[in-house]
Amino acid sequence: MAPIAVPKFAIAVDCAQQMVDVARKHAESLGKQVSIAVCDESGFLVAFARMDDANPSSVKIALDKAYTAATTRIATHKWFEIVTTDEQLKVGAAVGVERMIVFGGGQPIVHEGAVIGAIGVSGGHWTGDTEIGTVALDAVGARGPE
């Protein structure tokens, strides 16, 4: 008989909130105003913050960066590299896959080799967004392989 359920890790809400808090503090230290989303491994929101002067459009972008990284298990900056070397993906991925983000700022949260969620940061250049997310990942020891 096939198993009825499989055990899996899920990000704890306190950890997700800690990541948001660390990311926000790092963004403040850089003088950046961003939105920060942490979702579970299925892309559902667990913790979120929009800094006071963050661009309103950064909200959806942060959510979608986290969603992309969680559901594909691939950082969004890696997706850019993938789509630019594959003609079919270049044409279809960003417009044909709902919520797909192909620029940096979304990164999987990894625990014991398993993706348990993702963080998405939006509001600055993608390199800065990625840096802010990386600091949050490092704070909880959840950065996956590059």
Secondary structure, DSSP 8 states (H G I E B T S, - for coil): ---S--------HHHHHHHHHHHHHHHHHHT---EEEEEETTS-EEEEEE-TT--THHHHHHHHHHHHHHHHSS-HHHHHHHHHT-HHHHHHHHHHSTT---SSSEEEEEETTEEEEEEEEESS-HHHHHHHHHHHHHHHT-B---
